[in-house]
Amino acid sequence: MCKSDTFHDEIGDDHISSSDHTPLRADAFDRTDEEKIELIQKNVEDILNTLGMDLTDDSLKGTPKRVAKMFVKEMFGGLNPAKKPSASTFDNKYKYGEMLVEKNIVVYSTCEHHLLPIVGRAHVAYISNGTVVGLSKMNRIVDFYSKRPQVQERLTIQIVEELKRVLGTEDVACIIDAKHLCVNSRGIRDIESSTVTAEYGGAFKNENTCKELLNYIQLETKF
């Protein structure tokens, strides 16, 4: 194995990100979704054929197209800027000036190093400076940036930066606790560990504000 291969393997196994932006080529959207599905379908067929699978079997006949549609329409749908949630906000007419926390937002993403799932929870908070955003919009922002090949650190930063832009404030924070199947199901095969990342902006860099957020996250909600 050459030094370059070893270097890239180490980046993948250590889950290192080389950029805080999703690495997209300039021509990423020159093809339509339908064209991408057709090309990916052929590539999946090649992979399965190479592995020796019998694609005439009823169980496998539709697999290449199913996988291609899943990649383009679902798992990696967040790559398409046209699917970005609208940035509608509202005036904070009730003058709520304390922290707002949306916790336990489900995260389903995909590790860009091995294309295996990242599954966990995101806790997102902000302090209004005059505008508020709908609660479901916070979930949609998490979902949008999750649906692409990702690393957890970048995902955490992207969620915070998008909410800063939408709300016009630096006072935004995000904490993600997630399991990586590239750690759980291969390599070290550690099924117990999870990864926690955090990004704090503005007031959340203050120790007391940060502690308040962590206390809210630890509250148990029962129905």
C-alpha positions in Angstrom: 0.0 0.0 0.0 1.4 3.4 -0.9 1.8 6.3 1.5 -1.1 8.2 0.0 -3.5 5.2 0.5 -2.3 4.8 4.1 -2.8 8.6 4.7 -6.4 8.5 3.4 -7.2 5.3 5.3 -6.1 7.0 8.5 -8.3 10.1 7.8 -11.3 7.8 7.3 -10.6 5.5 10.3 -10.0 8.6 12.6 -13.1 10.3 11.2 -11.2 13.5 10.4 -12.8 16.3 8.4 -10.7 18.4 6.1 -13.2 21.2 5.7 -16.2 22.9 7.5 -18.0 23.0 4.1 -19.4 20.0 2.3 -16.9 19.2 -0.4 -18.9 19.6 -3.6 -17.6 20.0 -7.1 -18.7 23.1 -9.2 -20.6 20.8 -11.5 -22.5 18.9 -8.8 -25.9 19.9 -10.1 -25.3 19.9 -13.8 -27.2 16.5 -13.9 -30.8 16.1 -13.0 -31.9 13.8 -10.2 -33.2 11.3 -12.8 -29.8 11.3 -14.6 -28.0 10.7 -11.3 -30.3 7.9 -10.4 -29.7 6.2 -13.8 -25.9 6.5 -13.4 -25.8 5.3 -9.8 -28.1 2.4 -10.7 -25.5 1.2 -13.2 -22.7 1.6 -10.6 -24.6 -0.4 -8.0 -25.2 -3.1 -10.5 -21.4 -3.2 -11.2 -20.7 -3.5 -7.4 -23.1 -6.3 -6.9 -21.9 -8.1 -10.0 -18.3 -7.8 -8.9 -19.3 -9.3 -5.5 -20.8 -12.2 -7.4 -24.4 -11.5 -6.6 -27.1 -12.9 -9.0 -29.1 -9.9 -10.1 -31.7 -12.1 -11.8 -32.9 -13.2 -8.4 -36.3 -11.7 -7.5 -34.9 -10.3 -4.3 -32.1 -8.4 -6.0 -33.6 -7.4 -9.3 -34.8 -4.0 -8.1 -31.9 -3.4 -5.6 -29.7 -1.2 -7.9 -32.6 1.2 -8.7 -33.8 1.2 -5.1 -30.4 2.1 -3.8 -29.9 4.8 -6.5 -33.2 6.5 -5.6 -32.5 6.2 -1.9 -29.1 8.0 -2.4 -30.4 10.8 -4.5 -33.9 11.4 -3.0 -33.4 10.4 0.6 -30.0 9.8 2.2 -28.2 12.5 0.2 -31.1 14.7 -0.6 -29.6 17.5 1.6 -26.9 18.1 -1.0 -29.5 19.7 -3.2 -29.8 23.5 -2.3 -33.3 23.5 -3.7 -34.4 21.4 -0.7 -33.1 23.8 1.9 -35.8 24.8 4.3 -37.2 28.3 3.8 -35.8 30.9 6.2 -39.1 32.4 7.5 -38.9 34.0 11.0 -41.4 35.9 13.2 -41.2 38.9 15.4 -40.7 38.0 19.1 -44.0 39.9 20.0 -44.2 38.2 23.4 -40.7 39.5 24.3 -39.4 36.1 25.4 -35.7 36.9 26.1 -34.5 33.6 27.6 -33.0 30.6 26.1 -35.1 28.4 23.8 -34.0 24.7 23.5 -35.2 22.1 21.1 -33.8 18.9 22.4 -33.6 15.3 21.3 -34.0 16.1 17.5 -33.4 12.8 15.8 -30.3 12.8 13.6 -29.9 10.3 10.7 -26.8 11.0 8.6 -24.1 9.1 6.7 -20.4 9.0 7.5 -18.6 10.3 4.4 -15.6 8.0 5.1 -17.4 4.7 4.9 -21.0 5.6 3.8 -22.4 4.0 6.9 -25.1 5.5 9.1 -24.6 8.1 11.9 -27.6 8.0 14.3 -28.2 10.1 17.3 -29.8 13.2 18.8 -29.2 16.9 18.4 -30.0 19.6 21.0 -30.3 23.1 19.5 -30.7 26.3 21.4 -30.8 30.1 20.7 -31.5 33.3 22.5 -33.7 35.7 20.5 -32.6 39.2 19.6 -36.0 40.1 18.3 -36.9 37.3 15.9 -37.9 33.7 16.5 -38.1 30.6 14.2 -40.8 27.9 14.2 -39.8 24.9 16.3 -40.3 22.5 13.3 -37.9 24.7 11.3 -35.1 23.7 13.7 -35.8 20.1 13.1 -35.9 20.6 9.3 -32.5 22.4 9.4 -31.0 19.5 11.3 -32.5 17.1 8.8 -31.3 19.0 5.8 -27.7 19.1 6.8 -27.8 15.5 8.0 -29.0 14.2 4.6 -25.6 14.2 2.9 -22.2 12.5 3.4 -21.1 14.1 6.6 -18.7 14.2 9.6 -20.3 15.0 12.9 -18.1 18.1 13.6 -19.1 19.7 10.3 -22.8 18.9 10.8 -22.8 20.6 14.2 -21.1 23.7 12.8 -23.4 23.9 9.8 -26.6 23.7 11.9 -25.3 26.6 14.1 -24.2 28.7 11.2 -27.5 28.3 9.4 -29.5 29.3 12.5 -27.2 32.3 13.1 -28.0 33.4 9.5 -31.7 32.8 9.8 -32.1 34.5 13.2 -29.6 37.2 12.8 -27.9 36.5 16.1 -24.6 34.9 17.3 -26.4 33.4 20.3 -26.9 29.8 18.9 -25.7 26.5 20.1 -25.9 22.8 19.0 -24.8 19.6 20.8 -25.0 16.3 19.0 -24.6 12.8 20.6 -24.5 10.1 18.0 -23.4 6.6 17.2 -21.3 5.9 14.1 -21.9 2.5 12.5 -18.4 2.8 10.9 -17.1 2.4 14.5 -19.9 0.1 15.8 -20.1 -2.4 12.9 -16.5 -2.4 11.4 -13.0 -1.7 12.5 -12.9 -1.6 16.3 -16.5 -2.8 16.4 -17.3 -0.8 19.6 -21.1 -0.9 20.0 -21.2 1.0 23.2 -19.4 4.3 22.4 -21.0 7.4 21.0 -19.5 10.7 19.8 -20.5 14.1 21.3 -19.8 17.4 19.5 -20.7 20.9 20.4 -20.6 24.3 18.8 -21.3 27.4 20.9 -21.9 30.9 19.5 -22.2 34.3 21.2 -23.7 34.1 24.7 -23.3 30.4 24.8 -19.6 30.8 25.2 -20.3 32.1 28.6 -19.8 29.4 31.2 -23.0 30.0 33.1 -25.1 30.1 29.9 -23.5 26.9 28.7 -24.2 25.2 32.1 -27.9 26.3 31.8 -28.1 24.7 28.4 -26.6 21.5 29.6 -29.0 21.4 32.6 -32.0 21.8 30.2 -30.8 18.9 28.0 -30.6 16.6 31.1 -34.2 17.3 32.0 -36.3 14.2 31.4 -39.5 14.8 29.5 -42.3 12.3 30.3 -45.7 12.0 28.7 
